[in-house]
Amino acid sequence: MRYDEKLKRQSKATACIELQQAIAVLLYQETALLFHRKFQTFVILTFAVSFYLKSEAANFAQHADSTWNIPFAGNVYRSAPNSDNRGLKRDGTLSWSNPDEIYSVFFHIDRAAQLKLSLAGQTKTGAATLAIRYGDESFDVSINNESMKATAIGAIQIKSAGYIRIDIQGKTREEATYGQLKELIVESSTPELQLTYVSTNEGNMFYWGRRGPSVHLTYLTPPNT
């Protein structure tokens, strides 16, 4: 092979290698650019989805109902025909048979709110109908379940902070009593709403909560008296 032909072949080979290298670099750059664009798109989509989920979670948390279970053992009183503790059983449930008796549940709220009320109760052999009242509003509730379950009462609108009284009176029954009632269930989506009531019997608080506050005074008697 002549020397000039050899140089030509080497030149072609070098040109082919340089072309291959240039193509490889170009492919690498395009691939890197494509990956960068896709990565940017991925980051943007991830951020958007994360922002949406956080917004939805915050919105759900803001509008989710809070629930308070107010036990009758520490928060219910017979208010008619006279006031006493009759009707309450040793297990903390309320059970009575006189249709003239009215039992009242008391609790306090710290702001205006809409409250959804339910009643946890049961009957043994038949249904019972109760009248539930808040002010001028009245709801008829039927209790007809052998195990303790929640039965919806309805919604009430509270205009301002203060003590809330819910009255319960028997209307009809198919057994000896109007059933056994355990607690009033209150739900609300009002943000930061606070309810105050006797929540547990820890430290015998059902007794002390129903008894109310007391004041004890002591004094020294003068000498020679």
C-alpha positions in Angstrom: 0.0 0.0 0.0 1.3 3.4 -0.9 2.0 5.8 1.8 -0.4 8.4 0.5 -3.2 5.9 0.4 -2.4 4.9 4.0 -2.6 8.5 5.1 -6.0 8.8 3.3 -7.3 5.7 5.1 -6.0 7.0 8.4 -7.6 10.3 7.8 -10.9 8.7 7.0 -10.7 6.5 10.1 -9.9 9.5 12.2 -12.8 11.4 10.7 -15.1 8.5 11.4 -14.0 8.4 15.0 -14.4 12.1 15.4 -17.8 11.9 13.8 -18.8 9.1 16.2 -17.5 11.1 19.1 -19.4 14.1 18.0 -22.6 12.1 17.5 -22.0 10.5 21.0 -21.6 14.0 22.6 -24.6 15.3 20.7 -26.7 12.3 21.9 -25.5 12.7 25.4 -26.3 16.4 25.4 -29.8 15.8 23.9 -30.4 13.0 26.4 -29.2 15.1 29.3 -31.4 18.0 28.1 -34.4 15.7 27.7 -33.8 14.2 31.2 -33.5 17.7 32.6 -36.7 18.8 31.0 -38.5 15.7 32.2 -37.0 16.1 35.7 -38.2 19.7 35.7 -41.6 18.6 34.7 -41.6 15.9 37.3 -40.5 18.4 40.0 -43.2 20.8 39.0 -45.9 18.1 38.9 -44.7 16.8 42.3 -44.9 20.2 43.8 -48.3 20.8 42.3 -49.7 17.5 43.6 -48.1 18.1 47.0 -49.6 21.6 47.3 -53.0 20.3 46.2 -52.9 17.4 48.7 -51.9 19.8 51.5 -54.6 22.2 50.6 -57.2 19.5 50.5 -55.9 18.1 53.9 -56.1 21.6 55.4 -59.5 22.2 54.0 -60.7 18.8 55.3 -59.3 19.4 58.7 -60.9 22.8 58.8 -64.4 21.4 57.9 -64.1 18.1 59.6 -66.5 17.6 62.5 -65.2 17.5 66.1 -67.1 15.2 68.4 -67.8 15.3 72.1 -69.4 12.5 74.1 -71.2 14.0 77.1 -71.9 11.2 79.7 -75.2 11.4 81.5 -73.6 10.1 84.7 -72.0 13.5 85.4 -74.1 16.0 83.3 -77.8 15.1 83.5 -80.3 16.2 86.1 -84.0 15.7 86.6 -85.5 19.2 86.1 -89.3 18.4 86.3 -91.5 17.9 88.1 -88.8 18.7 90.7 -85.0 18.6 90.7 -83.1 15.5 92.0 -80.9 12.6 90.9 -83.6 10.1 90.3 -83.4 8.1 87.0 -79.6 7.7 87.1 -78.5 4.1 87.6 -75.3 2.8 89.2 -73.8 2.1 85.7 -74.2 5.8 84.8 -77.2 5.3 82.4 -80.5 7.1 82.6 -83.7 5.1 82.8 -87.2 6.2 83.8 -90.9 5.4 83.2 -92.9 8.6 84.2 -93.9 10.6 81.1 -94.1 13.8 83.3 -90.4 13.7 84.2 -88.0 15.8 82.2 -84.2 15.3 82.3 -81.8 18.0 81.3 -78.3 17.8 80.0 -76.0 20.8 80.5 -72.8 21.8 78.9 -71.0 25.0 77.9 -69.7 26.3 74.6 -67.3 29.1 74.1 -68.7 30.6 70.8 -71.6 30.6 68.4 -71.8 27.3 66.5 -74.0 24.8 64.8 -74.3 21.6 66.7 -75.4 18.2 65.5 -76.9 16.1 68.3 -77.2 12.3 68.7 -78.3 10.2 71.6 -76.6 6.9 72.7 -79.2 4.6 74.1 -80.9 1.2 73.9 -84.1 -0.6 74.7 -84.6 -4.2 75.7 -87.7 -5.5 74.0 -89.5 -2.7 72.3 -89.3 0.8 70.9 -89.5 4.1 72.8 -90.1 7.6 71.5 -88.5 10.6 73.2 -89.0 14.3 72.8 -85.7 16.2 72.7 -85.9 19.9 73.2 -83.6 22.9 72.9 -85.5 26.1 73.6 -88.4 26.3 71.3 -87.0 23.5 69.0 -88.3 20.0 69.5 -87.2 16.6 67.9 -88.9 13.2 68.2 -86.4 10.4 68.4 -87.2 6.7 68.3 -84.9 4.3 70.2 -85.3 0.7 69.1 -82.0 -1.2 69.4 -81.0 -3.9 71.9 -77.4 -2.7 72.1 -76.0 0.8 72.9 -76.0 2.7 69.6 -76.1 6.4 68.6 -79.4 7.7 67.1 -79.4 11.1 65.3 -81.5 13.9 66.9 -80.9 16.9 64.6 -79.0 20.1 64.3 -79.4 23.3 66.4 -77.9 26.7 65.9 -76.3 28.4 68.9 -76.0 32.2 68.6 -73.5 32.9 71.3 -71.3 31.4 74.0 -72.9 30.1 77.1 -74.5 27.2 78.8 -76.7 24.9 76.7 -79.6 22.9 78.1 -81.0 19.9 76.3 -84.3 18.5 77.7 -85.3 14.8 77.3 -88.9 13.6 78.0 -90.5 10.3 77.3 -93.5 10.1 74.9 -94.3 6.5 74.1 -92.8 3.2 75.2 -93.4 -0.5 74.6 -91.6 -1.7 77.7 -91.4 -0.8 81.4 -89.1 2.2 80.8 -88.1 4.6 78.1 -84.9 2.6 77.6 -81.4 3.2 78.9 -79.6 6.4 77.8 -75.8 6.7 78.2 -74.6 10.0 76.6 -75.4 13.0 74.4 -73.1 13.1 71.4 -72.3 16.6 70.0 -70.6 17.2 66.6 -69.6 20.5 65.1 -67.4 21.8 62.3 -67.0 25.2 63.9 -63.2 25.9 64.1 -61.6 25.8 67.6 -64.9 25.3 69.3 -64.5 24.3 73.0 -67.1 22.4 75.0 -67.0 22.2 78.8 -68.6 19.4 80.8 -67.7 16.6 83.3 -66.0 14.2 80.9 -64.8 11.3 83.1 -65.3 9.9 86.6 -61.6 10.1 87.4 -61.2 11.3 90.9 -65.0 10.7 91.5 -65.7 13.7 89.3 -69.2 12.6 88.4 -70.1 13.1 92.1 -68.1 16.3 92.5 -69.3 17.7 89.2 -73.0 17.1 90.0 -72.5 18.3 93.6 -71.1 21.6 92.5 -68.6 23.9 94.2 -68.6 24.5 97.9 -66.9 26.9 100.3 -65.6 26.0 103.8 -65.0 28.8 106.3 -63.2 28.6 109.6 -62.7 31.2 112.3 -61.2 31.5 115.7 -63.5 32.1 118.6 -62.6 34.9 121.0 -61.2 33.7 124.3 -63.6 33.2 127.3 -66.6 32.7 125.0 
